[in-house]
Structures are given as structure tokens and as C-alpha cells.
Amino acid sequence: MLTLYGVPGFGSAISEVMLAMTREPYDFVNVEGFDQPGPQQEKLIAINPLCQVPTLVLEDESIMTESAAIALMLLDRHPQFAPRPGTPARDRFWRLLVWLVANVYPTFTLADYPERLVDEQQAQLKANAQRLRKTYYQWLEQELGEGPYTFGEEITLLDAYWPVLRCWGPGREWFAANTPKLNAMADNVCVRVELETVLKANKLL
């Protein structure tokens, strides 16, 4: 069985939603406090020296990290959770998946841990990162169709991102007012019965 090390509501929530979507059996280990010195950090470092969530331990005890990499692994097992190969939608799926982790994710690192990068003007760095993130979401809104999911009627692993990102900054009210299509897609993911347990566990409902 797979074992996911994470924290409810953190980035591991995205991978946990993907696991629930694909109905992969897994155990969840809560390592809340991993980003501060202490036993939880030591526990995670012993498994993954990079000390990051999600950390997914596979059946052969090898380690998988990065939500996009976990998505690709799951697609090898469950190819129905992405558009068909050889279609324009498939190309857009790859683009948006990589775009999210290459562009949006770093704004959270900058805003949440500015001390890792600068000794001074940390508040300004945080504000700039949050402002940049809003422009990314507004660009994404223009790229989306009318739903109900990112690629129409069929849910894909990319849709696992929307309920989680909506609960992070700039928050639910901002998404509802500024990215209504993205907000509606997050709503559609949140009403899926097979995801109710994991969404509640991560305080996404």
C-alpha cells in the first residue's frame, strides 16, 4: 500500500485528492510541524532528506515527491484521468500541470518563507509574491472553458488542484469574485461523493 506523509490542508492535500480520485488505497501519516525543528521534522527527514510534503512512499519503499510527478505516476496506473493522448486537450493538460508547479507554487514559498531568501524587506517580498499569484490565477481563468471541469465533462487529475488552491491565499472570497470559472470547477470537485472524506479531512469543504 502507498503511504502519504503530509499535513491536512498543505500541499499534500492535492496529492491526497488525486489518490482519492483514482481510488488508490493509501495510509496517511500526519507530519504537522515538519517545517520546524522537532520530532515531526526528524521523522520526515528520515524518509525524505528534502523534508517536504507530499512525500509518497511507494509499494517498493521508494520515494515519490512533487505533486506533478505523483500525478504522472498515477496516470500510468489510471490513464482515464487525463485527456486522451494525441489530442490538443492532452497537450493543454501537460502545459497547465507543469505551469502550476513552475509558476504558482513558487509564490507560496516566497510568501510563506521569505526568510529563506532575504534578510531584509521580507514583508515586501511576501506582498509582491501574493500580488503576482493573483495575476497568474487571472491568466488561468482566461484559459479555462465553461466546465464543469477543466477539460469539460470528465474530471482529470488537474482538477484536484482547484479545491486546495482556493483555500489558500488570496482565499475563497477573492476566487469567487475574480475567477468565477475556476471557483465553479472547485465547487464541482467538492460535491463528488468519492472525495467527501478526503476533502473534509483537509478542511476543503
LONUBA-179592 format. One record per atom (N, C-alpha, C, O): residue in three letters; x, y, z. Coordinates in steps of 0.2 Angstrom, whole numbers, padded with zeros to 4 digits, always signed. Last residue first. Example, Ala and Ser with C-alpha at 12.3 -4.5 7.8 and 13.67 -1.06 7.14 Angstrom:
// LONUBA-179592
SER+0064-0011+0035SER+0068-0005+0036SER+0064+0000+0039SER+0067+0006+0040ALA+0066-0028+0039ALA+0062-0022+0039ALA+0066-0016+0039ALA+0071-0017+0042
END
This chain:
// LONUBA-179592
LEU-0070+0109+0013LEU-0077+0109+0012LEU-0080+0115+0016LEU-0086+0117+0016LEU-0057+0107+0016LEU-0058+0110+0010LEU-0065+0111+0008LEU-0067+0114+0003LYS-0050+0100+0027LYS-0054+0106+0028LYS-0055+0110+0022LYS-0054+0116+0022ASN-0046+0088+0025ASN-0041+0093+0023ASN-0044+0100+0024ASN-0042+0105+0022ALA-0056+0080+0028ALA-0050+0079+0032ALA-0045+0084+0031ALA-0042+0086+0035LYS-0065+0084+0018LYS-0067+0085+0025LYS-0060+0085+0029LYS-0059+0089+0033LEU-0059+0078+0007LEU-0060+0085+0007LEU-0061+0087+0014LEU-0059+0093+0016VAL-0059+0064+0010VAL-0053+0067+0010VAL-0053+0075+0010VAL-0049+0078+0013THR-0074+0062+0010THR-0070+0061+0016THR-0063+0064+0016THR-0061+0067+0021GLU-0078+0066-0003GLU-0080+0069+0003GLU-0076+0068+0009GLU-0074+0073+0012LEU-0075+0060-0015LEU-0070+0064-0012LEU-0072+0067-0006LEU-0068+0071-0003GLU-0086+0053-0019GLU-0080+0049-0018GLU-0074+0053-0015GLU-0069+0050-0012VAL-0095+0063-0022VAL-0096+0059-0016VAL-0089+0055-0014VAL-0088+0055-0008ARG-0092+0079-0026ARG-0091+0072-0028ARG-0091+0068-0022ARG-0087+0069-0018VAL-0092+0092-0023VAL-0098+0089-0022VAL-0097+0082-0024VAL-0102+0078-0024CYS-0079+0098-0027CYS-0081+0097-0019CYS-0087+0093-0018CYS-0089+0091-0013VAL-0079+0099-0040VAL-0075+0094-0037VAL-0077+0092-0030VAL-0077+0087-0028ASN-0088+0110-0041ASN-0090+0104-0044ASN-0085+0098-0041ASN-0088+0092-0041ASP-0080+0120-0035ASP-0086+0118-0032ASP-0088+0111-0035ASP-0091+0107-0031ALA-0070+0121-0044ALA-0068+0119-0037ALA-0074+0116-0034ALA-0074+0111-0030MET-0077+0127-0054MET-0074+0120-0055MET-0072+0117-0049MET-0073+0111-0047ALA-0081+0139-0049ALA-0086+0134-0050ALA-0083+0127-0051ALA-0086+0122-0049ASN-0068+0145-0049ASN-0072+0144-0042ASN-0077+0139-0043ASN-0078+0134-0039LEU-0065+0146-0062LEU-0061+0142-0058LEU-0064+0140-0051LEU-0064+0134-0049LYS-0075+0155-0065LYS-0075+0148-0069LYS-0071+0144-0064LYS-0073+0138-0063PRO-0072+0167-0057PRO-0078+0163-0056PRO-0078+0156-0060PRO-0081+0151-0057THR-0061+0175-0051THR-0061+0169-0056THR-0067+0164-0055THR-0066+0159-0052ASN-0066+0185-0043ASN-0061+0187-0048ASN-0060+0181-0053ASN-0058+0182-0059ALA-0075+0181-0033ALA-0076+0187-0036ALA-0072+0188-0042ALA-0074+0192-0047ALA-0070+0168-0029ALA-0077+0169-0031ALA-0078+0175-0035ALA-0082+0176-0040PHE-0057+0172-0025PHE-0058+0167-0031PHE-0066+0168-0033PHE-0067+0168-0039TRP-0060+0180-0014TRP-0056+0183-0020TRP-0058+0178-0026TRP-0059+0181-0031GLU-0066+0171-0005GLU-0070+0176-0007GLU-0067+0179-0014GLU-0070+0182-0018ARG-0056+0161-0003ARG-0062+0159-0006ARG-0065+0165-0009ARG-0068+0165-0015GLY-0038+0167-0005GLY-0044+0165-0002GLY-0051+0164-0006GLY-0051+0167-0012PRO-0026+0170-0012PRO-0030+0175-0008PRO-0036+0173-0005PRO-0040+0178-0003GLY-0021+0157+0000GLY-0022+0164-0002GLY-0022+0165-0009GLY-0019+0161-0013TRP-0031+0142-0001TRP-0025+0146+0001TRP-0026+0153-0001TRP-0031+0155-0004CYS-0043+0137-0006CYS-0042+0138+0001CYS-0036+0142+0004CYS-0036+0144+0009ARG-0040+0136-0019ARG-0045+0140-0017ARG-0045+0142-0010ARG-0047+0147-0008LEU-0031+0125-0019LEU-0028+0132-0021LEU-0033+0137-0019LEU-0031+0142-0016VAL-0040+0115-0017VAL-0035+0116-0012VAL-0032+0123-0013VAL-0032+0127-0008PRO-0049+0114-0028PRO-0052+0115-0021PRO-0046+0117-0016PRO-0048+0120-0011TRP-0039+0113-0039TRP-0043+0119-0038TRP-0046+0119-0031TRP-0046+0125-0028TYR-0032+0101-0040TYR-0028+0107-0038TYR-0033+0112-0036TYR-0032+0116-0031ALA-0039+0091-0046ALA-0038+0090-0039ALA-0035+0097-0036ALA-0035+0098-0030ASP-0040+0094-0060ASP-0045+0096-0056ASP-0044+0096-0048ASP-0047+0099-0044LEU-0029+0086-0065LEU-0028+0093-0064LEU-0034+0096-0060LEU-0032+0101-0056LEU-0035+0073-0066LEU-0031+0075-0060LEU-0029+0082-0059LEU-0028+0084-0054THR-0052+0077-0072THR-0045+0074-0073THR-0041+0076-0066THR-0043+0079-0062ILE-0069+0073-0076ILE-0064+0075-0072ILE-0057+0073-0073ILE-0056+0067-0075GLU-0077+0077-0091GLU-0074+0072-0087GLU-0068+0075-0083GLU-0065+0079-0085GLU-0083+0088-0098GLU-0087+0084-0094GLU-0083+0079-0089GLU-0086+0077-0084GLY-0069+0099-0098GLY-0076+0098-0100GLY-0080+0093-0095GLY-0079+0094-0089PHE-0057+0101-0092PHE-0057+0098-0099PHE-0064+0096-0101PHE-0065+0091-0105THR-0060+0105-0079THR-0055+0109-0083THR-0056+0107-0091THR-0055+0111-0095TYR-0078+0104-0078TYR-0071+0103-0076TYR-0066+0106-0081TYR-0069+0109-0086PRO-0090+0107-0084PRO-0089+0108-0077PRO-0083+0107-0074PRO-0081+0109-0068GLY-0082+0122-0092GLY-0083+0117-0087GLY-0088+0111-0089GLY-0089+0111-0095GLU-0079+0132-0100GLU-0085+0133-0096GLU-0087+0127-0092GLU-0092+0127-0088GLY-0061+0134-0100GLY-0068+0133-0103GLY-0074+0134-0098GLY-0073+0137-0093LEU-0047+0144-0096LEU-0052+0139-0094LEU-0058+0139-0098LEU-0061+0145-0100GLU-0039+0155-0098GLU-0038+0149-0101GLU-0043+0143-0101GLU-0043+0139-0104GLN-0043+0165-0089GLN-0045+0166-0096GLN-0043+0160-0100GLN-0046+0159-0106GLU-0039+0159-0077GLU-0046+0160-0078GLU-0048+0161-0086GLU-0053+0158-0088LEU-0025+0161-0079LEU-0028+0154-0079LEU-0035+0154-0080LEU-0038+0150-0084TRP-0024+0175-0076TRP-0022+0172-0083TRP-0025+0165-0084TRP-0028+0163-0089GLN-0028+0175-0063GLN-0032+0178-0068GLN-0030+0176-0075GLN-0035+0176-0079TYR-0018+0168-0057TYR-0024+0165-0057TYR-0029+0168-0062TYR-0033+0165-0065TYR-0007+0177-0060TYR-0007+0170-0063TYR-0014+0167-0063TYR-0016+0164-0068THR-0011+0188-0052THR-0011+0189-0059THR-0010+0182-0063THR-0013+0181-0068LYS-0010+0182-0039LYS-0016+0184-0042LYS-0016+0185-0049LYS-0021+0183-0053ARG+0004+0181-0038ARG+0000+0175-0039ARG-0007+0176-0041ARG-0010+0173-0045LEU+0008+0194-0037LEU+0010+0190-0043LEU+0005+0184-0044LEU+0003+0182-0050ARG+0004+0197-0024ARG+0001+0200-0030ARG+0002+0197-0037ARG-0002+0196-0041GLN+0012+0188-0017GLN+0005+0187-0017GLN+0001+0191-0023GLN-0004+0188-0025ALA+0024+0193-0020ALA+0023+0186-0022ALA+0015+0185-0022ALA+0013+0182-0026ASN+0023+0206-0014ASN+0025+0205-0021ASN+0023+0198-0024ASN+0020+0197-0029ALA+0022+0202+0000ALA+0017+0206-0004ALA+0017+0205-0011ALA+0012+0204-0015LYS+0035+0196+0002LYS+0028+0192+0003LYS+0023+0196-0001LYS+0019+0192-0004LEU+0043+0207+0000LEU+0044+0201-0004LEU+0037+0197-0004LEU+0035+0194-0009GLN+0039+0215+0010GLN+0038+0217+0003GLN+0039+0211-0001GLN+0035+0211-0006ALA+0043+0208+0021ALA+0036+0209+0020ALA+0035+0211+0013ALA+0029+0210+0010GLN+0057+0207+0020GLN+0053+0201+0019GLN+0046+0203+0018GLN+0042+0199+0014GLN+0067+0217+0020GLN+0061+0218+0016GLN+0057+0211+0015GLN+0055+0210+0009GLU+0081+0206+0023GLU+0078+0212+0024GLU+0072+0212+0019GLU+0072+0208+0014ASP+0086+0193+0020ASP+0086+0195+0027ASP+0082+0201+0028ASP+0080+0202+0034VAL+0078+0181+0009VAL+0081+0188+0010VAL+0081+0189+0018VAL+0077+0186+0022LEU+0075+0167+0009LEU+0078+0171+0003LEU+0081+0177+0004LEU+0086+0179+0001ARG+0069+0163+0020ARG+0074+0158+0017ARG+0078+0162+0011ARG+0083+0159+0009GLU+0060+0172+0024GLU+0067+0172+0027GLU+0072+0167+0024GLU+0078+0168+0025PRO+0049+0169+0017PRO+0053+0174+0014PRO+0060+0174+0017PRO+0065+0176+0014TYR+0039+0158+0017TYR+0045+0158+0020TYR+0050+0163+0017TYR+0055+0161+0014ASP+0027+0162+0010ASP+0027+0159+0017ASP+0033+0158+0020ASP+0033+0158+0027ALA+0031+0169-0001ALA+0026+0172+0003ALA+0026+0169+0010ALA+0026+0172+0015LEU+0039+0159-0008LEU+0041+0166-0007LEU+0037+0170-0001LEU+0040+0173+0003THR+0031+0148-0008THR+0037+0148-0005THR+0040+0155-0003THR+0042+0156+0002PHE+0020+0153-0016PHE+0019+0152-0009PHE+0025+0151-0005PHE+0026+0153+0000THR+0027+0155-0028THR+0024+0161-0025THR+0022+0160-0018THR+0022+0164-0013PRO+0030+0143-0033PRO+0035+0147-0030PRO+0032+0153-0027PRO+0036+0155-0022TYR+0017+0138-0038TYR+0020+0136-0032TYR+0025+0140-0029TYR+0025+0141-0023VAL+0015+0145-0051VAL+0011+0147-0045VAL+0014+0144-0038VAL+0014+0148-0033ASN+0026+0140-0059ASN+0024+0147-0058ASN+0020+0149-0052ASN+0023+0153-0048ALA+0028+0126-0059ALA+0033+0130-0061ALA+0032+0138-0059ALA+0037+0141-0058VAL+0015+0121-0056VAL+0021+0119-0051VAL+0027+0124-0053VAL+0031+0125-0048LEU+0008+0126-0067LEU+0006+0127-0060LEU+0012+0126-0055LEU+0013+0130-0051TRP+0014+0121-0078TRP+0014+0128-0077TRP+0012+0130-0070TRP+0015+0134-0067VAL+0012+0107-0078VAL+0019+0110-0077VAL+0019+0117-0075VAL+0023+0120-0071LEU-0002+0108-0080LEU+0001+0104-0075LEU+0008+0107-0073LEU+0009+0108-0067LEU-0003+0115-0092LEU-0006+0118-0086LEU-0003+0114-0080LEU-0002+0118-0075ARG+0003+0106-0101ARG+0006+0113-0101ARG+0003+0116-0094ARG+0007+0118-0090TRP-0004+0094-0100TRP+0003+0094-0099TRP+0006+0101-0097TRP+0009+0103-0092PHE-0016+0099-0105PHE-0016+0096-0099PHE-0008+0096-0096PHE-0007+0098-0091ARG-0013+0103-0118ARG-0015+0108-0113ARG-0015+0105-0106ARG-0013+0109-0102ASP-0011+0090-0124ASP-0006+0095-0124ASP-0007+0100-0118ASP-0003+0102-0115ARG-0024+0085-0122ARG-0019+0082-0119ARG-0013+0086-0118ARG-0010+0087-0113ALA-0031+0093-0131ALA-0033+0093-0124ALA-0027+0090-0120ALA-0025+0093-0114PRO-0027+0089-0143PRO-0025+0095-0141PRO-0026+0096-0133PRO-0022+0100-0130THR-0022+0071-0142THR-0027+0077-0143THR-0024+0083-0141THR-0020+0084-0137GLY-0013+0062-0139GLY-0013+0064-0146GLY-0019+0069-0148GLY-0020+0070-0153PRO-0022+0053-0126PRO-0015+0055-0130PRO-0017+0057-0137PRO-0021+0054-0140ARG-0036+0061-0118ARG-0033+0055-0122ARG-0027+0058-0126ARG-0026+0063-0128PRO-0034+0069-0102PRO-0037+0069-0109PRO-0033+0063-0113PRO-0027+0062-0112ALA-0034+0059-0087ALA-0031+0064-0092ALA-0034+0064-0098ALA-0037+0058-0100PHE-0039+0048-0081PHE-0039+0054-0078PHE-0035+0059-0081PHE-0033+0064-0078GLN-0036+0036-0088GLN-0043+0039-0089GLN-0043+0046-0086GLN-0048+0050-0087PRO-0025+0030-0083PRO-0024+0034-0089PRO-0031+0038-0090PRO-0031+0043-0094HIS-0019+0025-0070HIS-0026+0026-0071HIS-0026+0032-0077HIS-0028+0037-0076ARG-0005+0022-0070ARG-0010+0017-0067ARG-0017+0018-0069ARG-0021+0013-0070ASP+0000+0034-0076ASP+0002+0027-0078ASP-0003+0021-0076ASP-0004+0017-0080LEU-0006+0043-0067LEU-0009+0042-0074LEU-0006+0036-0077LEU-0010+0033-0082LEU+0002+0042-0056LEU-0005+0039-0055LEU-0008+0038-0062LEU-0012+0034-0063MET+0013+0048-0061MET+0014+0041-0059MET+0007+0038-0059MET+0006+0032-0061LEU+0009+0061-0063LEU+0011+0057-0069LEU+0011+0049-0067LEU+0009+0045-0071ALA+0006+0065-0050ALA+0000+0064-0055ALA+0002+0060-0061ALA-0002+0056-0063ILE+0019+0065-0045ILE+0014+0060-0042ILE+0008+0059-0047ILE+0005+0054-0048ALA+0024+0075-0052ALA+0026+0069-0053ALA+0022+0063-0050ALA+0021+0058-0053ALA+0016+0086-0046ALA+0015+0084-0053ALA+0018+0077-0055ALA+0015+0074-0059SER+0019+0086-0033SER+0013+0084-0035SER+0012+0082-0042SER+0008+0078-0044GLU+0034+0079-0026GLU+0031+0083-0031GLU+0024+0081-0034GLU+0023+0076-0036THR+0040+0062-0024THR+0038+0068-0021THR+0036+0073-0027THR+0036+0070-0033MET+0042+0045-0019MET+0040+0050-0024MET+0038+0056-0021MET+0034+0056-0016ILE+0053+0032-0015ILE+0050+0039-0013ILE+0048+0042-0019ILE+0052+0043-0024SER+0051+0014-0012SER+0055+0020-0015SER+0050+0026-0013SER+0045+0026-0011GLU+0044+0004-0007GLU+0048+0008-0002GLU+0052+0013-0005GLU+0055+0017-0002ASP+0036-0002-0016ASP+0043-0005-0016ASP+0047-0001-0011ASP+0053-0002-0011GLU+0025+0006-0015GLU+0024-0001-0013GLU+0031-0004-0012GLU+0032-0009-0008LEU+0031+0022-0010LEU+0028+0018-0015LEU+0028+0010-0012LEU+0031+0009-0007VAL+0027+0036-0001VAL+0031+0030-0001VAL+0028+0025-0005VAL+0022+0023-0003LEU+0028+0053-0004LEU+0024+0047-0005LEU+0028+0041-0005LEU+0033+0041-0009THR+0026+0068+0003THR+0031+0063+0002THR+0027+0056+0002THR+0024+0054+0006PRO+0020+0084-0002PRO+0019+0077+0000PRO+0026+0073-0001PRO+0030+0074-0005VAL+0032+0090+0010VAL+0026+0087+0009VAL+0023+0089+0002VAL+0024+0095+0001GLN+0050+0087+0014GLN+0044+0091+0010GLN+0038+0087+0010GLN+0038+0081+0010CYS+0064+0084+0016CYS+0059+0086+0021CYS+0054+0091+0018CYS+0053+0097+0020LEU+0074+0079+0009LEU+0072+0086+0007LEU+0067+0088+0012LEU+0065+0094+0012PRO+0075+0066+0014PRO+0080+0071+0017PRO+0078+0078+0014PRO+0081+0083+0017ASN+0063+0056+0019ASN+0064+0061+0013ASN+0069+0066+0016ASN+0067+0071+0019ILE+0064+0049+0031ILE+0061+0046+0025ILE+0063+0050+0019ILE+0065+0047+0013ALA+0070+0057+0040ALA+0072+0050+0040ALA+0070+0047+0033ALA+0073+0042+0031ILE+0062+0069+0038ILE+0069+0069+0036ILE+0072+0062+0035ILE+0076+0060+0030LEU+0051+0065+0046LEU+0051+0066+0039LEU+0057+0066+0035LEU+0058+0063+0030LYS+0056+0064+0059LYS+0053+0058+0056LYS+0053+0059+0048LYS+0054+0054+0045GLU+0061+0077+0061GLU+0066+0072+0061GLU+0063+0065+0058GLU+0066+0062+0054GLN+0049+0084+0061GLN+0054+0086+0056GLN+0059+0080+0055GLN+0061+0078+0050GLN+0043+0079+0072GLN+0040+0078+0066GLN+0045+0079+0060GLN+0045+0076+0055PRO+0053+0083+0083PRO+0052+0076+0081PRO+0048+0074+0074PRO+0050+0070+0071GLY+0061+0098+0077GLY+0057+0094+0082GLY+0056+0087+0079GLY+0059+0085+0074PRO+0061+0113+0068PRO+0064+0108+0072PRO+0060+0104+0077PRO+0056+0107+0080GLN+0047+0114+0056GLN+0051+0117+0062GLN+0055+0112+0065GLN+0053+0106+0065ASP+0040+0108+0046ASP+0044+0114+0044ASP+0048+0117+0050ASP+0050+0123+0049PHE+0032+0098+0053PHE+0038+0096+0049PHE+0043+0102+0047PHE+0049+0101+0046GLY+0020+0101+0058GLY+0026+0103+0062GLY+0033+0102+0058GLY+0038+0103+0061GLU+0012+0086+0054GLU+0012+0093+0055GLU+0017+0095+0060GLU+0019+0092+0065VAL+0012+0074+0047VAL+0018+0076+0050VAL+0018+0084+0051VAL+0023+0087+0050ASN+0002+0060+0047ASN+0002+0067+0048ASN+0008+0069+0051ASN+0010+0067+0056VAL+0000+0048+0035VAL+0004+0050+0041VAL+0004+0057+0041VAL+0007+0061+0037PHE-0011+0038+0027PHE-0009+0045+0028PHE-0006+0045+0035PHE-0008+0043+0040ASP-0011+0024+0016ASP-0011+0026+0023ASP-0009+0034+0023ASP-0004+0036+0019TYR-0021+0020+0002TYR-0016+0023+0005TYR-0017+0024+0012TYR-0022+0024+0014PRO-0028+0014-0014PRO-0028+0013-0007PRO-0021+0016-0004PRO-0016+0015-0007GLU-0035+0024-0026GLU-0029+0021-0024GLU-0029+0020-0017GLU-0029+0025-0013ARG-0045+0031-0033ARG-0046+0026-0028ARG-0040+0021-0027ARG-0041+0015-0026THR-0043+0042-0040THR-0041+0036-0043THR-0042+0030-0039THR-0041+0024-0041MET-0047+0052-0030MET-0050+0051-0036MET-0049+0045-0040MET-0053+0042-0043ALA-0038+0049-0019ALA-0045+0048-0019ALA-0048+0047-0025ALA-0053+0043-0026LEU-0026+0054-0025LEU-0026+0047-0023LEU-0034+0045-0022LEU-0036+0039-0024MET-0030+0067-0027MET-0028+0063-0033MET-0029+0056-0031MET-0031+0052-0035VAL-0030+0071-0014VAL-0036+0071-0018VAL-0035+0067-0024VAL-0040+0063-0026GLU-0017+0070-0010GLU-0022+0065-0007GLU-0028+0065-0011GLU-0032+0060-0011SER-0011+0080-0018SER-0010+0073-0020SER-0015+0068-0016SER-0016+0063-0019ILE-0017+0090-0011ILE-0018+0090-0018ILE-0017+0082-0020ILE-0021+0079-0024ALA-0012+0089+0002ALA-0019+0088+0001ALA-0021+0087-0007ALA-0025+0084-0009SER+0001+0093+0002SER+0000+0086+0001SER-0008+0084+0000SER-0010+0079-0002GLY+0001+0106+0004GLY+0002+0104-0002GLY+0000+0097-0003GLY-0002+0094-0009PHE-0011+0106+0018PHE-0005+0108+0015PHE-0005+0106+0008PHE-0010+0103+0005GLY-0023+0101+0023GLY-0023+0107+0021GLY-0017+0110+0017GLY-0017+0115+0014PRO-0014+0090+0034PRO-0020+0092+0032PRO-0020+0099+0029PRO-0018+0104+0033VAL+0002+0085+0028VAL-0002+0089+0033VAL-0008+0091+0031VAL-0009+0094+0025GLY+0010+0069+0025GLY+0008+0076+0024GLY+0005+0079+0030GLY+0006+0077+0035TYR+0014+0055+0017TYR+0016+0059+0023TYR+0014+0066+0021TYR+0016+0069+0016LEU+0006+0041+0012LEU+0007+0048+0010LEU+0009+0051+0017LEU+0005+0051+0022THR+0010+0025+0006THR+0009+0029+0012THR+0011+0036+0010THR+0016+0038+0007LEU+0002+0012-0003LEU+0005+0018-0003LEU+0005+0021+0004LEU+0000+0020+0007MET+0004-0006+0000MET+0000+0000+0000MET+0004+0006+0000MET+0010+0006+0003
END
